[in-house]
């Protein structure tokens, strides 16, 4: 039987046992670390057992000489006192090694997690900077100052649903009395849509001219896109030429939403004529159409981000609300009407646009050529 343990014996055994474990873990770890798990544990337990036997033997010899028990030899003393210290050594060794390995794994995972978080934060920051740069480039493609011609007021606005978007509008001065006006919507969102939008903008700017009809421009832009656009992508485009001399608007609609023409008397018309979207049908033949604009008439060009705006769980803003809102501001200028309509849409959807929202307002007002016609009519009378 083992000897009864007392406090002194426990202290005597505890200190060397702990030192043995520390010795193995700090100085002999190279013998078993970085090996397969089972092999590592086998070597470790073997080391702890060997050193434990030696340590218990040394401590027992020391204790034997200190205690001087009568009638008991050294071998008898060793045989009665080795079990408990050795078992304690193995238990302490396994426990401390498990704790140390678990702590090291957790620390390694924490370091890896910290590196991952820092890397992702750096990537997000870089991505955010790139998106901001892309937005600045995209904004630079939009008209900084909208040109005007006598007898009309034109204003526009662009509200991307994300940092960058796929909507585009432009007002191009073709001559002193003519403007090229376009609005486009690229399928999709984010950077890919913005890049395609930039391609559309460059093509329109390259082909637009006083002698270029809307149908011809759409055909040429369509040819460019069909040869370069990726599968599944397409562009809707509405392009028209506003003529101050004749007070007419010639246009071609390539799959875009139907513009709303609100006459001076409050009646609403849709410019229903049009053709296919751009970038899908290489041989599509587009046609020109013409509408007369009189003083007091207002023409609304927009993308689906306006009409499809909706509050969470609610219905869409819709075309009817757009027309009704426009009628409320019958005395407003083009700039005032644009701002009022956008405010109505933002209030309706809590400024949470699902898609890019773009709006162009064309208001026909009494101009120089109207006064000239009135003078001519008066002279005839």
N, C-alpha and C positions, 0 to 999 in steps of 0.2 A: 504494500500500500504506500501511496505517496505521503510525505510528511505534511502535517498541518501547516498551512502558510500563515505567516504573521505579517504585520505591516513592514517590518524591517526587511524580510525576505522579498516581499513584493517590490519594495523600492530598489533593492539590490538587483533584482532581475529586470525590472522595467527599464532602467537606464541603459544597460548594455544591449538589450533587445532593440530598443529604439535606435541606438547607434548602429547596430547591424543593418537594420532596414535602410537607414540613411546611407550607409556605406554602399549597399547594393545599388540603390537608386541613383546616387550621385556619381559614384566612381566606377561601377561595373555595368552601367546601363548599356554601354556600347556592345556588350556581349549578347544582349537579347532584343534591344530595340531595333526597329526597321527590319524586322523579320515577320514571317507569317504569324498570325495570332496564336495558333496552337503551339508552334515551335517557340515563340517568344515566352509564353506562359510556362512552358515546360522548363526552359533554361532558367527563368526567373525563380520558379519554385525550387528547382534544384540548388541554385545558389543560396537561397534563403535557408533551405534545410541544412546544407553543409555548414554554413556559417552559424546557424542556430545551434547545431550539435556542438560545434567548437565553443561557441559562446557559453552555452549552458554548462559544458564541462569545466571551462575556466572559472565561471562564477561559483559552481559547486565546490571546486577545489578551494577557492578562497573562503567560501562560507564554512567548509569543513574545518579549516584551520582556525577560523575565528570562533566557531561555536564549541569545538572540542567535545563532542558528545561521547560520554563514556560507553565502552563496550561496542562501539560501531566503527568498522573499518571504512576507509575511503571508498572502496568499491561498493560496499553496502549503502553508503551515503549517496553515491552517484546513482545507484540503481533505484533508490527510493525517491529521487528528486529531479529526474530529467523530463518526465512526461508533461507535467503542467507548463513549465517554461517553454518547452519546444512547441507544444500546441499553441501557446500564447504567441510565440514567435511567428508561426505560420499564419495565424489569424490576423495578427497585426500587419504582417507582410502583405497578405492578399488584400486586406482592407485598404491599406495605404496606397498600394499599387493601383487598385481599382479607382480610388479617389483621384490619384494623380493622373491616370490615363483619361478618366472622364473629364477632369478639369482641362487637360491639354486639348482634348477633342473640342470641348466647348469654346475654349479660347481660340483655337484654330478656326472654328466655324464663325465665331464673332469677328475675327480678323477678316475672314473671307467675305462675310456679310458686309462689314464696314467698307472693304474695298469695292464690293459690288455697288453699294449705295453711293459711294463717292464717284464711281465710274458712271453710274446711271445719272447722277446729278449733273456731272460734267457734260454728259451726252445731251441731257435735257436742256441744259443751258446753251450748249452749242446749237442744238436744234431750234431752240427759241430764237437765238440770234439769227440763224439762217432764215427762219420764217419771217422774222421782222424785216430782214433785208429784202426777202421776196415780196413782202407787202409794200415796202417802200418803192421797189422797182415797179410793182403792179400799179401803185398809185401814180407813179410818174407816167404811165401809159395812158391814164385818163386825162381828159382835158382840164388843164389848170384854170383856164379862163374860157368860157363858152362864147364863141363869136356870135354876133347878132346881125340881122339884116332889117331894113325898114319894114314896118308893118307887122313884125312878129317879136315875141319874147320867147326865148328858149332857156330852160334850166334843167339840170339833171342832178341825180344823187346816186351814190353807190354805198350799200351797207353789206359787207361780207358777213356771212354767218360764222366764219372762222377767221383766222388771221389773214389767210389769203383765200381767194375764191375764183369761181369760173365765170362770173358775170362781166360784161364789158359794155360800155357805151362810149360814143364819140360824136362830136359835132365838128365837122371839117368845113372850113371856109373854102368854097370852090371859086367864088368870085365876089364882087361887091353886092350882088343880088341873089346869090345862090349858096345854100349850105347843104352839105351831105350829112345826114343824121342816121345813126345806126345804133342798134341795141342787140346784144347777143348773149346767149346762155350756153356755156359749155357743159356737157353732161359730166357729172361728178363734182368733187370738191377738192380742196387742199391744193398741194403743189402741182400735181399732174394737170389738174384743170387750169391752174394759173399759167402753166407753161403753154398749154394749147391756146389759151386766151391770148397770150402774147403773140403767138403765131398768127392768129386771126387778125389781131390789131395791125401787125406789120403788113399783112396781105391787103387789108382794106385801105390802109394808108397808101400803099404802093399803087393800087388800082384806081382809087377814087380820083375823079377829074370832072371838070365842067361838061365835057363831051361824053363822059361814060354814063350810060344808063344804069339804073339799079339792077335790071335783069342781067346786063353784061357783067357788072361787078360781081353779082352772086355766082354767075357761071364760072368766072375766073377764080374766085375764092374757093368754090366747090372743087374745081379741078386741082388746085394746090393741096387741099385737105385730103382728097381721095387718094392722092399719091403719097401722103406722108402720115396720115392719121393711123393710130393703132386700132385693131379690131375692137368693136363694141363702143367706140367713142363716136360722138357726132356733135354738131353745133347747130343751134337754131339762131337765125339772124333775120332781123328786119332792117332794111336799108331803104332810105328815101332821099330825094332831092327836093328841098324847099326853095321855091322860086318866088321872090318878092315882087317881080314885075307882073307875073300872071296870077299871083296868089294861089298857086297850085302846088300840090305835093305829089310827085310821082314816086312810086315805091314798088318794092318786091318783098314778099314775105317768104322766107325759107324756113318754114316749119315753126315759126315763133308764135307766141300768144297773140291773139287778135287785138290790135290797138283799139282804144275806145275814142270815138269822136263825139264830143258833147257840143251840140250846136248852141247858138246863142239863145234859142227859144227853149232850151232844156232837153230837147230830144236827143237820144243817143243812137249812134250808128257804129257798126263794127266794120273795120276794113278786112272783109272776109276773104278776099282773093289772095292766092299765094301758091307756093310749091313745096317741094320736099326739103328736109333738113340737109345741111351741108356735111360732106364727108362720107356719104353712103352710096349715092347713085352718081357715078362719074358722068353719064351722058344726059343728065336731067336738063331740060330746057326751061329756063325761067322766063316769066313774062313781066312786062311793065304795066302798072295800073295807075290811075290818076284820080285825085280827089281835089275838089275846090274848097278853099278855106276862106270864109268871110270874117269880117271883124266881129269879135265876140265868141268865135268858135275856139274850142280847146281840144287838143289831141293828146292822149295819154299813151305812152309806150312804157311797158313794164315787163319784169320777169316774174316767174312763179313764186319767188320769195315774198312778193307783195301779196298776191292773192291766196297763197297757201299758208300765210302766217296764222298761227292759232295759239291760244292759251293751253296749258296742260289739260288734256281731257276735253277740250272744247271743239267747236267747229271752226272751219277756216274763215279767214276774213272775206274771201270771195270777191268776184267781179262786181256783184251788185252793191256791196258795201263801198267798193272803190268808186263806183259811179255816183252813189248817193253822197259820199263825202265830197266829191268834186263839185256836185251841184250846190252843196252848202256854201261853197266859197266862190260863188259866181262872179263876185266883184274883185277877186284877188288877182294879183299879178302872177306871172309864171313862177317866180321865186317863192312868193307867198303860198301859192297853191301847192307847190312841191313840198315845202316845209310842213304845211298843214296836213297833207295826205300822209307823209311819213310819220308825223306825230300821232295821227289817228291809228295807223297800223301798229306802231310801237306800244301805244297804250292798250291796244286790243290784245297783243300777244305778250305783254310785259317785257318787251324788248328782247324776247327769246326767239330769234329768227331760226327756222329750220333750214332755210336755204338762203343763198345770197339774194338780196333785195335791191333792185335797180329800177329807177324811175326817171322818165324824161317827160317834161311838160312843154308842149308847144302851144302858145296862145297867139291867136290872130288879133291884132289891135289896129285901129285906124292909123294908116301910115301915109308917107309922102305920095305914093301912087294912088291911094284912095282920094286924097285931096286934089290931085291932078285930074282924076276922072270926074270928080264933082265939078271942078272948074270947067272942064270940057262940056259936061252935060248942061251946066248953067249957061255957057256961051251959046249952045245950040238953041236953048230956049229963047 
